[in-house]
Amino acid sequence: MARILVVDDEWSERLILEQYLVRAGHQVYFASDGEEGFMNYLKNDIEIIITDLYMPGVDGLEFIGLLRELFP
């Protein structure tokens, strides 16, 4: 079982991923943008991130860049 963070601004996309991942036995966390995703990453010891690249606010590319900078 993995702790997976799904970052996507589309509620329906998060719901679809949740159904598959939970059914596969994973613990799933959600965020609607990169800023919220970063906070979830810090709080929940996330192992895997699935992110949309284009979102309002902090998008997926900025989010990944920030994580790589802080946690190489």
TAUR-V209212 format. One record per residue. PSI is psi in radians with two decimals (NA if undefined). D_CENTER is the distance of its C-alpha to the mean C-alpha in Angstrom with 2 decimals. Layout:
# TAUR-V209212
PSI|D_CENTER, PSI|D_CENTER
This chain:
# TAUR-V209212
2.30|16.17, 2.68|12.84, 1.97|10.18, 2.33|6.97, 2.17|3.43, 2.10|3.10, 1.94|3.38, 2.41|7.11, -0.19|10.35, 2.01|12.22, -0.73|12.65, -0.63|14.41, -0.73|11.79, -0.71|9.41, -0.77|12.70, -0.83|13.74, -0.68|10.85, -0.79|11.28, -0.82|14.95, -0.79|14.87, -0.72|12.60, -0.73|14.44, -0.55|17.65, -0.04|17.09, 0.24|16.93, 2.73|13.39, 2.15|11.97, 2.35|8.84, 2.68|6.91, 2.66|5.79, 2.61|5.86, -0.11|8.28, 3.06|8.32, -0.60|7.84, -0.84|10.20, -0.66|8.72, -0.73|5.38, -0.74|8.19, -0.72|10.10, -0.68|7.89, -0.79|7.70, -0.66|11.43, -0.47|12.36, 0.19|11.09, 0.98|11.86, 2.45|8.72, -0.58|10.19, 2.44|7.94, 2.29|4.80, 2.07|5.12, 2.51|5.28, 2.53|8.40, -0.60|10.86, 1.85|13.02, 2.73|12.17, 2.77|14.55, -2.32|14.50, 1.94|12.27, 3.10|11.19, -0.66|8.95, -0.75|12.04, -0.71|12.73, -0.85|9.39, -0.74|9.99, -0.75|13.59, -0.79|13.27, -0.73|11.60, -0.61|14.31, -0.77|16.91, -0.52|16.35, 1.26|15.58, NA|17.47
